[in-house]
C-alpha cells in the first residue's frame, strides 16, 4: 500500500500541466469575454457617431426658376423649387440612446 501511495505522489504525468492549462485557459476565456464586450461597446459608439454625422447633414436645397419672353409673351419658363430639412427626433441623438450603458455620455457636439 505504501508503494502505491509513493508512486502516486511521485507521478506527475500530466496532472500539474493540465491543471495549469485549465487555469491559463480560464483566464484567457475571461479576458476574451471582457475584451469582446468592450469591442462591442466601441463599435456601437462609433456607429452612433456615424448616425450623428448623418443626422447633422443639412439637406436643404433650393434652385431658382427662369423666364424668357418678349413683348409680354412668354417663350419659356421654369418655376423654382425649395426644400427645407426639418429637425428630426434623432438628428443629434438627444432622445435615441442606442449605446449600451450610455447614461451620462454626450455626443461630441455636447447635445
Buried (B, 14 or more C-beta within 10 A) or exposed (E): EEEEEEEEEEEEEEEEEEEEEEEEEEEEEEEEEEEEEEEEBEEBBEEBBEBBEEBEEEEEEEEEEEEEEEEEEEEEEEEEEEEEEEEEEBBBBEEBEEBEEBEEEEBEEEE
